């Protein structure tokens, strides 16, 4: 082992391939690309619980978003007007957040309650709610979860989905790719090739796992903990290989229309929502996220400013008017998505009845870079809706947004009393 110890990087190799190792200071290790895998579905689960989260990069204008009257008789604000016909299917919350700071750098915590920079010493890291649910119930469908939307943006964009090992789940960025993922079947020849690939990947994982176990006896305690995280990653890959093998011979659903053309994030948003609805309807997945981030171009709404620059409006009326225009468009499309789910029969109810749809952002005000008082709407999911709920803090006993996530997890059939930085369950 002297030679590897003296090298600046250490590469774990097996069966002619490499798998990513964590950075081990005691062996000065190298990280490399891990195996990429594809996951797969079993037939429709009538009435099954589902979850969708929609998050944007820069929040919403709070004065135009939040009502002033609590309860069922809240007034319809400028930004909530597109959802007026759906008020009995949704609840608006004010006062829920994660109690963290960081401005744009903290927007990624929307579904986790945990900053990525503080995740290392946590058992669950900064795993987001969608990925947590996918770990528990995602093996029932072809895709444990679908992440869709903007790839980039300021400081990396929304970065909505994260695994417990601290890896961002990259989104499918356009309708054509999402359409192929849902409806394009492999040829018989490609299926056979995939079976061979699965066997090869399995043998590589076995060999790499054996080498890593041998390596764990030669490193210090700190690096052994890193290797434990690595073994968790290997187990995740093994689960994905099992899923791919399970669905290898199952045809995907028939496409309901021709493959859509890619346009831009603004014009593609309705189609992305439609494809997510179809993914739920065909039981291709029961968990999905949609990021609206840096590639959302106001120019496609007739606005000659960038989204980010508009968010720093400095209380200028023209800038705020432009922001309200693009934020209204986002909320209109969310409303149409809810209406689409409400129109799809699912057993004795509708797809909206069985799907909890969370809408909001990890930032409260883009102008002041605050992560408090987040805009949050929860629709569907079988909840009793129709209210505007203003959550008041009592001293140090602040109600966390993650408390609501605990309830959402329980609604999905998961036995847990905590998630992220929760302090209890929000009923």
Phi and psi in degrees as a GROMACS rama.xvg file:
@    title "Ramachandran Plot"
@    xaxis  label "Phi"
@    yaxis  label "Psi"
@TYPE xy
-59.9636  -41.2777  UNK-2
-62.693  -49.4304  UNK-3
-61.2957  -35.8293  UNK-4
-64.7871  -31.2951  UNK-5
-83.7759  -13.8784  UNK-6
-80.2458  155.144  UNK-7
-72.1682  -28.5073  UNK-8
-131.448  149.863  UNK-9
-122.385  130.178  UNK-10
-115.53  120.806  UNK-11
-85.7253  115.613  UNK-12
-119.874  147.409  UNK-13
-161.065  137.18  UNK-14
52.1483  33.413  UNK-15
76.6806  11.356  UNK-16
-133.462  170.211  UNK-17
-127.533  150.897  UNK-18
-131.822  142.912  UNK-19
-63.1331  127.364  UNK-20
-102.282  149.551  UNK-21
-70.0473  162.117  UNK-22
-70.4401  113.602  UNK-23
-106.297  109.9  UNK-24
-65.2257  -32.7585  UNK-25
-73.8417  -19.8947  UNK-26
-118.433  3.06322  UNK-27
46.5848  65.6898  UNK-28
-85.1064  164.563  UNK-29
-114.034  139.709  UNK-30
-97.3485  139.683  UNK-31
-132.361  169.209  UNK-32
-66.8186  135.979  UNK-33
-91.4661  173.458  UNK-34
-66.3622  137.66  UNK-35
-95.9589  136.751  UNK-36
-131.786  162.749  UNK-37
-116.328  143.782  UNK-38
-110.449  169.944  UNK-39
-149.34  161.123  UNK-40
-113.184  158.082  UNK-41
-111.232  168.374  UNK-42
-55.5505  175.912  UNK-43
-66.3315  133.726  UNK-44
-100.554  94.6216  UNK-45
-63.022  125.41  UNK-46
75.6978  5.38285  UNK-47
-64.6735  148.542  UNK-48
-74.0823  138.356  UNK-49
-135.092  162.144  UNK-50
-143.712  132.954  UNK-51
-131.304  136.059  UNK-52
-123.884  133.617  UNK-53
-119.632  124.663  UNK-54
-133.033  142.623  UNK-55
-113.826  168.27  UNK-56
-80.9925  -29.0187  UNK-57
-126.765  15.5756  UNK-58
71.2301  -162.943  UNK-59
-137.649  157.675  UNK-60
-66.9907  109.358  UNK-61
-59.9256  -40.1365  UNK-62
-65.5841  -27.3268  UNK-63
-96.2354  -6.27  UNK-64
-100.787  -53.8897  UNK-65
-82.7871  135.024  UNK-66
-71.3601  168.382  UNK-67
-103.865  -19.5088  UNK-68
-99.5395  124.414  UNK-69
-80.883  165.809  UNK-70
87.6002  -162.015  UNK-71
-77.6982  -18.6589  UNK-72
-98.5858  27.2815  UNK-73
-64.9575  148.111  UNK-74
-76.653  152.738  UNK-75
-85.6243  107.56  UNK-76
-74.996  173.765  UNK-77
-54.0491  -46.1769  UNK-78
-81.882  -20.0918  UNK-79
-91.3655  -8.48829  UNK-80
-56.3538  -39.1828  UNK-81
-63.0613  -13.701  UNK-82
-105.614  7.84444  UNK-83
-56.3563  -42.3437  UNK-84
-70.2291  -11.0529  UNK-85
-108.948  9.55427  UNK-86
-59.7264  -29.633  UNK-87
-75.4182  -7.16773  UNK-88
-107.527  6.29085  UNK-89
-148.485  160.146  UNK-90
-127.559  134.063  UNK-91
-101.824  132.916  UNK-92
-116.733  144.616  UNK-93
-133.541  139.843  UNK-94
103.1  -3.3168  UNK-95
-92.4465  131.734  UNK-96
-161.104  -168.148  UNK-97
-106.979  0.0722765  UNK-98
66.7836  30.0672  UNK-99
-121  167.295  UNK-100
-128.663  162.144  UNK-101
149.769  -6.55109  UNK-102
60.1097  -131.001  UNK-103
-61.6611  -28.7279  UNK-104
-73.8075  -11.9565  UNK-105
-107.159  1.12742  UNK-106
-62.6302  -25.8151  UNK-107
-68.3006  -11.6531  UNK-108
-85.2502  2.08037  UNK-109
-51.76  -44.6679  UNK-110
-99.596  6.25314  UNK-111
-123.256  -33.8729  UNK-112
78.4482  7.08924  UNK-113
-131.351  130.632  UNK-114
-69.2732  139.762  UNK-115
-58.3236  -35.585  UNK-116
-68.313  -16.9895  UNK-117
-110.887  11.7615  UNK-118
-85.716  -18.218  UNK-119
-59.2404  -39.6762  UNK-120
-91.6602  8.08464  UNK-121
-98.1454  139.85  UNK-122
-58.6103  -40.2207  UNK-123
-97.3754  7.621  UNK-124
55.9258  -138.12  UNK-125
-114.554  41.1318  UNK-126
-57.0663  134.632  UNK-127
-89.4865  161.477  UNK-128
-57.4922  -40.9031  UNK-129
-62.6115  -42.6706  UNK-130
-73.3101  -32.0441  UNK-131
-62.7467  -45.6774  UNK-132
-64.7439  -39.2092  UNK-133
-62.8232  -36.2963  UNK-134
-61.5278  -37.5745  UNK-135
-84.2959  -41.5945  UNK-136
-128.152  0.0886161  UNK-137
-68.8616  -15.8322  UNK-138
-76.3834  0.890626  UNK-139
-86.7287  -8.56391  UNK-140
-131.405  166.838  UNK-141
-58.5241  -43.5212  UNK-142
-113.533  113.38  UNK-143
-53.8525  -35.5133  UNK-144
-157.979  159.632  UNK-145
-122.317  126.519  UNK-146
-109.075  126.865  UNK-147
-133.424  147.961  UNK-148
127.49  -148.44  UNK-149
-75.8885  132.629  UNK-150
-79.1757  -39.4208  UNK-151
-125.178  -157.005  UNK-152
133.522  -178.302  UNK-153
-60.1718  134.771  UNK-154
53.3293  33.7174  UNK-155
93.7648  -0.711768  UNK-156
81.7384  -160.789  UNK-157
-63.1424  -40.5002  UNK-158
48.3269  58.5004  UNK-159
-71.9905  -33.9293  UNK-160
-116.775  131.749  UNK-161
-137.8  143.125  UNK-162
-84.4616  167.347  UNK-163
-69.3401  -16.3086  UNK-164
-88.1179  8.15581  UNK-165
83.0912  24.3347  UNK-166
-108.307  129.8  UNK-167
-71.499  137.844  UNK-168
-89.0007  110.994  UNK-169
-69.1625  140.839  UNK-170
-82.7809  156.169  UNK-171
-77.2582  120.952  UNK-172
-96.1946  -7.51828  UNK-173
-147.957  158.002  UNK-174
-61.2498  -37.3251  UNK-175
-62.3382  -45.4352  UNK-176
-66.539  -39.8441  UNK-177
-66.3647  -39.7504  UNK-178
-59.1693  -48.0566  UNK-179
-60.9621  -40.9854  UNK-180
-60.7258  -37.712  UNK-181
-83.9233  -34.7023  UNK-182
-124.336  -17.2142  UNK-183
-82.0332  121.689  UNK-184
-93.5897  149.632  UNK-185
-73.3878  151.638  UNK-186
-70.0957  159.901  UNK-187
-53.9832  -38.946  UNK-188
-64.6143  -42.7338  UNK-189
-66.4687  -32.8099  UNK-190
-63.2903  -42.6166  UNK-191
-64.3739  -39.8275  UNK-192
-61.7366  -40.2811  UNK-193
-64.777  -37.7064  UNK-194
-61.5354  -41.9835  UNK-195
-64.5576  -40.3871  UNK-196
-62.6387  -40.2456  UNK-197
-60.3141  -43.7578  UNK-198
-63.2459  -41.9867  UNK-199
-64.1305  -46.4619  UNK-200
-61.3522  -39.7829  UNK-201
-62.553  -44.2135  UNK-202
-66.0454  -36.5026  UNK-203
-64.2726  -45.4555  UNK-204
-60.4616  -43.1097  UNK-205
-60.1767  -45.8505  UNK-206
-67.2857  -43.0585  UNK-207
-63.5  -40.5634  UNK-208
-61.1317  -43.4171  UNK-209
-62.6389  -43.5895  UNK-210
-64.5842  -40.7041  UNK-211
-65.2769  -38.3005  UNK-212
-63.2622  -40.3681  UNK-213
-64.4898  -36.9558  UNK-214
-67.2799  -32.6292  UNK-215
-64.0708  -21.4024  UNK-216
-79.9975  -6.96528  UNK-217
-115.924  7.29274  UNK-218
-117.696  168.299  UNK-219
-79.1213  178.349  UNK-220
-63.2516  -42.8954  UNK-221
-59.7639  -45.0328  UNK-222
-72.7375  -26.6219  UNK-223
-65.7296  -35.7066  UNK-224
-65.2714  -37.9461  UNK-225
-64.3243  -38.5567  UNK-226
-67.3064  -32.6133  UNK-227
-60.6966  -40.7372  UNK-228
-62.9884  -37.3982  UNK-229
-64.5932  -42.2261  UNK-230
-61.8792  -36.0579  UNK-231
-61.821  -41.8867  UNK-232
-62.7948  -40.2237  UNK-233
-62.1124  -41.7044  UNK-234
-63.6317  -36.1484  UNK-235
-62.1238  -42.8769  UNK-236
-64.4648  -39.8233  UNK-237
-61.1408  -41.3626  UNK-238
-62.0231  -40.4373  UNK-239
-68.3156  -36.3919  UNK-240
-64.4695  -39.7583  UNK-241
-62.2234  -42.2254  UNK-242
-62.7656  -45.3069  UNK-243
-61.3219  -40.6592  UNK-244
-64.825  -40.3061  UNK-245
-63.3914  -35.2325  UNK-246
-101.143  3.91686  UNK-247
-57.2615  -36.5122  UNK-248
-102.404  10.9822  UNK-249
-99.8195  124.017  UNK-250
-66.1361  144.563  UNK-251
-76.4842  163.049  UNK-252
-61.1802  155.902  UNK-253
-68.8891  137.517  UNK-254
-68.6078  132.545  UNK-255
-81.1091  -11.3781  UNK-256
-158.702  173.513  UNK-257
-67.6305  156.366  UNK-258
-58.6044  126.026  UNK-259
-75.3044  153.982  UNK-260
-86.6452  148.071  UNK-261
-81.7218  137.855  UNK-262
-119.803  -89.6939  UNK-263
-154.393  167.592  UNK-264
-59.4987  -36.203  UNK-265
-66.0674  -54.0869  UNK-266
-73.5981  -22.9065  UNK-267
-81.746  -16.7424  UNK-268
-55.9116  -45.6354  UNK-269
-59.0095  -39.4136  UNK-270
-70.6259  -37.6554  UNK-271
-60.9999  -42.8091  UNK-272
-62.4644  -43.4042  UNK-273
-61.5886  -41.0253  UNK-274
-69.6521  -34.6425  UNK-275
-64.6619  -41.8125  UNK-276
-59.7175  -42.2511  UNK-277
-67.0211  -36.039  UNK-278
-62.3022  -38.549  UNK-279
-71.5738  -43.0622  UNK-280
-63.2604  -38.7245  UNK-281
-86.0898  2.13776  UNK-282
57.6827  32.5535  UNK-283
-72.4817  -29.1353  UNK-284
-153.856  163.438  UNK-285
-121.332  3.86932  UNK-286
-138.939  128.343  UNK-287
-148.718  152.633  UNK-288
-130.48  152.201  UNK-289
-133.083  118.941  UNK-290
-97.9009  131.518  UNK-291
-116.109  103.221  UNK-292
-132.157  -134.368  UNK-293
-63.6775  -22.8438  UNK-294
-91.5244  6.93753  UNK-295
-77.9522  107.442  UNK-296
-100.805  111.632  UNK-297
-59.0019  -23.6858  UNK-298
-56.9953  -30.2324  UNK-299
-77.0926  -2.9504  UNK-300
-113.302  15.2382  UNK-301
79.6171  23.3979  UNK-302
-113.004  127.99  UNK-303
-95.8051  28.6839  UNK-304
-123.949  163.258  UNK-305
-83.4319  154.188  UNK-306
-57.1604  -46.7474  UNK-307
-63.7733  -46.6047  UNK-308
-64.182  -35.6361  UNK-309
-64.8618  -34.6334  UNK-310
-64.0016  -27.419  UNK-311
-93.2864  64.408  UNK-312
-77.2367  -17.1949  UNK-313
57.9409  27.0049  UNK-314
64.1588  21.2727  UNK-315
-78.9575  130.678  UNK-316
-61.8528  -39.6058  UNK-317
-68.1766  -39.1524  UNK-318
-65.7836  -43.149  UNK-319
-63.4689  -38.852  UNK-320
-61.8001  -41.12  UNK-321
-64.6843  -42.6583  UNK-322
-61.3501  -44.6275  UNK-323
-61.7756  -35.0007  UNK-324
-63.0638  -47.6387  UNK-325
-75.4909  -31.7994  UNK-326
-69.4755  -37.2644  UNK-327
-61.8522  -40.3224  UNK-328
-60.7303  -44.2951  UNK-329
-60.8554  -43.9329  UNK-330
-70.0993  -35.2678  UNK-331
-59.132  -44.2931  UNK-332
-68.5959  -35.9906  UNK-333
-61.5418  -43.8836  UNK-334
-62.1738  -40.6333  UNK-335
-65.1981  -35.0386  UNK-336
-64.3782  -44.6193  UNK-337
-60.9072  -42.3245  UNK-338
-62.7366  -37.2482  UNK-339
-63.7546  -44.7859  UNK-340
-65.3049  -36.7569  UNK-341
-67.8716  -20.4944  UNK-342
-91.4796  -4.87161  UNK-343
-100.623  118.847  UNK-344
-70.7296  138.466  UNK-345
-140.278  91.2307  UNK-346
66.7924  -129.437  UNK-347
-84.4768  -9.11636  UNK-348
-120.311  -155.817  UNK-349
-114.999  169.463  UNK-350
-63.8326  -30.7086  UNK-351
-69.1946  -34.556  UNK-352
-60.9607  -34.5579  UNK-353
-97.1795  -2.28172  UNK-354
-118.457  119.437  UNK-355
-82.6736  122.559  UNK-356
-117.446  108.136  UNK-357
-94.2379  137.607  UNK-358
-135.585  133.576  UNK-359
168.747  -149.555  UNK-360
-159.372  155.991  UNK-361
-84.0698  1.63026  UNK-362
-125.946  136.694  UNK-363
-83.4642  -47.4302  UNK-364
-136.666  116.018  UNK-365
-67.6947  -29.3853  UNK-366
-67.6989  -42.0845  UNK-367
-102.984  3.08809  UNK-368
58.7818  43.3025  UNK-369
-104.181  148.729  UNK-370
-113.432  19.8942  UNK-371
-104.25  165.818  UNK-372
53.1114  53.2362  UNK-373
-69.8035  144.03  UNK-374
-73.905  121.135  UNK-375
-137.672  129.018  UNK-376
-126.927  135.18  UNK-377
-120.755  126.833  UNK-378
-123.058  156.477  UNK-379
65.3542  -153.024  UNK-380
75.6315  7.11231  UNK-381
82.5087  5.68342  UNK-382
-76.526  159.141  UNK-383
-83.7125  112.742  UNK-384
-111.286  -173.797  UNK-385
113.904  -2.40082  UNK-386
-105.691  159.164  UNK-387
-107.456  117.293  UNK-388
-110.443  116.283  UNK-389
-98.866  114.946  UNK-390
-93.3763  117.593  UNK-391
-94.1878  140.032  UNK-392
-85.1631  141.864  UNK-393
-119.192  98.2517  UNK-394
61.5663  -126.296  UNK-395
-86.0965  -6.27365  UNK-396
-87.9114  63.4787  UNK-397
-76.2086  134.747  UNK-398
-79.1296  120.788  UNK-399
-87.3157  151.089  UNK-400
-61.0864  -32.8328  UNK-401
-64.1838  -21.366  UNK-402
-62.3613  -38.4755  UNK-403
-66.1178  -35.1557  UNK-404
-66.2401  -33.2284  UNK-405
-60.5687  -44.3406  UNK-406
-64.1471  -40.4739  UNK-407
-63.6211  -39.9964  UNK-408
-63.7595  -43.7906  UNK-409
-63.1247  -35.7865  UNK-410
-63.2567  -28.2733  UNK-411
-83.3242  4.23634  UNK-412
89.8176  15.0733  UNK-413
-97.455  127.952  UNK-414
-83.9007  100.393  UNK-415
-152.855  150.603  UNK-416
-120.788  12.822  UNK-417
-153.856  154.228  UNK-418
-161.268  138.103  UNK-419
55.1069  -122.627  UNK-420
-107.735  32.6407  UNK-421
-63.228  155.093  UNK-422
-118.261  7.72514  UNK-423
160.367  -160.606  UNK-424
-112.225  130.681  UNK-425
-89.8414  114.107  UNK-426
